[in-house]
């Protein structure tokens, strides 16, 4: 009867009266009490911001993306080339045909679709020609259903 009873905590951490028990760890995945804490694993690793004590040093010469000439390829230097203005008040022929198609019984839409499918055109005008193509298809469907009724 002179022996003190042992509880579960004393069994896991045998200590003397002069030692303090280890502090309780907080967190969702804290593990069991008899294992030491594990180092942080994962991506990204938490680090203090650059320039703070203990953080990475600040590099005043930050090298971002720099074009390095590759052997066999020429590097264009000088003023950038400006492209010519699109015809028809700067909107392009494709959008012009799309807009006037509402006023001229959809005939300009078919013309825009023909240019898209069969002719060479400026790549900047392709969205207007595609709009003409879609409008011509929808117009054809509307006429077919209108005549069928």
C-alpha positions in Angstrom: 0.0 0.0 0.0 3.0 2.3 0.2 3.4 2.3 -3.6 1.6 5.2 -5.4 -0.8 4.4 -8.1 0.4 5.1 -11.7 -2.0 6.7 -14.2 -1.6 6.7 -18.0 0.3 9.9 -18.1 3.0 8.8 -15.7 3.3 5.6 -17.6 4.1 7.5 -20.9 6.4 10.1 -19.3 8.2 8.7 -16.4 9.6 11.8 -14.6 11.0 12.7 -11.3 9.3 15.3 -9.1 11.9 17.9 -10.0 11.3 17.6 -13.8 8.5 19.3 -15.7 6.2 17.3 -18.1 6.6 18.2 -21.7 4.3 20.9 -23.0 1.1 20.0 -24.8 1.2 20.4 -28.5 -1.7 22.0 -30.4 -2.8 21.3 -33.9 -5.0 18.9 -35.8 -2.4 16.2 -36.5 -0.3 16.3 -33.3 0.5 12.6 -33.1 0.8 10.8 -29.9 2.4 12.1 -26.7 5.4 9.7 -26.6 6.8 10.7 -30.0 8.9 13.8 -30.5 7.5 16.5 -32.9 8.4 16.0 -36.6 9.9 18.6 -38.9 7.5 20.4 -41.3 7.2 18.5 -44.6 5.4 19.7 -47.6 5.3 22.3 -50.3 5.6 25.2 -49.9 7.8 25.4 -46.8 6.8 28.3 -44.5 9.5 30.9 -44.5 9.6 34.5 -43.3 9.4 37.2 -45.9 12.6 38.4 -47.5 14.5 41.1 -45.6 13.2 40.1 -42.1 15.5 38.7 -39.5 15.9 34.9 -40.1 14.4 35.2 -43.6 16.2 35.0 -47.0 18.4 37.9 -47.9 17.1 40.5 -50.3 19.0 40.5 -53.6 19.1 44.0 -55.1 20.0 42.6 -58.5 16.9 40.5 -59.2 17.3 38.9 -62.6 13.9 38.3 -64.2 13.4 37.0 -67.7 16.0 38.3 -70.1 16.1 37.5 -73.8 19.4 35.8 -74.5 20.4 35.4 -78.1 20.3 31.8 -79.2 22.8 30.8 -81.9 21.1 30.6 -85.3 18.2 33.0 -84.4 18.2 36.7 -85.1 17.1 39.1 -82.4 15.0 42.0 -83.7 16.1 45.3 -82.3 14.8 48.8 -82.9 11.4 50.4 -82.9 8.4 48.0 -82.9 6.6 47.8 -86.2 3.1 49.2 -86.2 0.3 47.5 -88.2 -1.8 49.3 -90.7 -5.2 50.5 -89.7 -8.1 48.2 -90.6 -10.4 49.3 -93.5 -14.0 50.5 -93.0 -13.4 53.0 -90.2 -10.9 50.8 -88.4 -13.4 48.0 -87.6 -12.5 45.7 -90.5 -14.4 44.4 -93.4 -15.7 41.4 -91.4 -17.5 43.4 -88.8 -18.7 45.9 -91.4 -20.3 43.1 -93.3 -21.8 41.7 -90.1 -23.4 45.1 -89.2 -24.8 45.9 -92.7 -26.2 42.3 -92.9 -29.0 43.4 -90.6 -30.0 46.1 -93.1 -29.5 44.2 -96.4 -31.4 40.9 -95.9 -28.4 38.9 -94.7 -26.6 39.0 -98.0 -23.4 40.5 -96.6 -23.3 37.7 -94.0 -23.0 35.1 -96.8 -20.4 37.2 -98.5 -18.4 37.3 -95.2 -18.8 33.5 -94.8 -17.5 33.1 -98.4 -14.5 35.2 -97.6 -13.8 33.2 -94.5 -14.0 29.9 -96.3 -12.4 30.7 -99.7 -10.2 33.8 -99.5 -7.1 35.1 -97.8 -7.7 37.7 -95.1 -5.9 39.6 -92.3 -5.9 37.6 -89.1 -7.2 40.6 -87.2 -10.4 40.4 -89.3 -11.2 36.8 -88.5 -13.6 37.4 -85.6 -15.8 39.6 -87.9 -15.8 36.9 -90.6 -16.7 34.2 -88.0 -19.6 36.4 -86.8 -20.8 36.6 -90.4 -20.5 32.8 -90.7 -22.6 32.2 -87.5 -25.2 34.8 -88.5 -25.5 33.3 -92.0 -26.0 29.8 -90.5 -28.6 31.1 -88.0 -30.3 33.1 -90.8 -30.5 30.1 -93.0 -32.0 28.0 -90.2 -34.5 30.8 -89.5 -35.5 31.0 -93.2 -35.9 27.2 -93.4 -38.2 27.0 -90.3 -40.1 30.1 -91.5 -40.8 28.6 -94.9 -41.7 25.2 -93.5 -44.5 26.6 -91.4 
